[in-house]
């Protein structure tokens, strides 16, 4: 499957959209183009999390069940443990969006485990 390129023409991002983004490594020294899930629109920036095909388990590692419908090439996991606030221009190409069921599972994990 080849990524479907959807033109990014709006300034307002929607929760659940998936883009290719140069996502930084934890050290901050390097980055790698990879899928990123939009969690919040923050004006000029957005809060995103890493999406990876590497299996991870934990309450903040959410398996994307409808990965093909989301535009992903492989079974994938949304890693709420890998959050970044990114300038919107870094979100290079929209490839799809989560199904309502997958988005609800991400929302439930966030609401249950991300409390201050």
N, C-alpha and C positions, 0 to 999 in steps of 0.2 A: 504494500500500500504506500502511496506517495502522499505527503502532506498536502491537503487542500489549502491553498493560499486564499485567504479572505481579506480583501483590502481593509486596512485600518483607517477609517475616515472620520471617526468621531473622537471627541475629547473625553467623553464620559464612558468609563469602563463599567461593565456589569459583572457582578459576582458570578463566578463559575466559568468565565471565558478563559480559554487556554491560548497562550501565545508562545512563540519561540522567543527566548530572551537570553542575553549573555548573563547567565546567573553566576554570581561570584562564589568562589570556594570560601570556606569558613575563614581561611587565613586572610582573605581580601586581596591577595596578590595576583590571582589569576581568575579567569572566568571561562565558562564553557557554554556554547549555545545549547539550550535545553528547553523543554516545555516548562512553563510556569503557569500556575493557576492564580487568577485574580481573586482576592478575598475582599478587598475594599478599594474604592476610589477615594483618594485623599487630595483631590484637587490637581496640583501639578504632578503628584506622585501617586503611586498605588502600592498597596500591601499585597505581596505575592508570596506563594510558597513553591518550592521545588516539586516537580513531578518527575519521577524516576521509574525505570523499568526494573531496577534492582529491588528485590523483595526486602521489606522491613516490617517489623511487627511492633505494636505498641498502641496505646490508646490515641495517639496523635498521628498515626501512620494509616491513612485511609485508602484501602484498595478501591480503585476505580473499576467498577464492574462493567460499565458500558464504555470501555476504553476506545473501541473502534468508532462508535458514534461521536465520541469526544474529539476525534481527529488524531488520536495517538496511534503509533505504529506497533506498539507491543502492550501486553498487560502492564498496567502502571499503578503507582501508589502516589497519592498526594501527601507530602511530608509537612505536616503542620509544625514539625520540629525544625524546619528550615525556612524561616521567614525572612523576607527582605522588603524594605521600603525602597522602591525603585522609581526613578523618573520615567514617566510614561513613554518617552521617546525610545527607551531601551527595549520596549516590547515591540519586536520587529515585525512579526507576522502572526496574525490570528489564525490558528489551525482548527478551532472548534470551541465547543463548550460542554460542560458536564450535563448529563441527563438530570432531570428533576430529582430522581431517586439518589443519584450520587451526590448532588449538591446538598440534599437534605442530610445525608450521612456525614458530610464534611461539616455542615452547620451544627449538627448534634454533637459531634466530637469537640468542636470549638467551644460550644456553650457549656458542655459538661466539664472540660478540662482547662480552659483558659480563663481563669478567674484571678483577679488581683485582690 
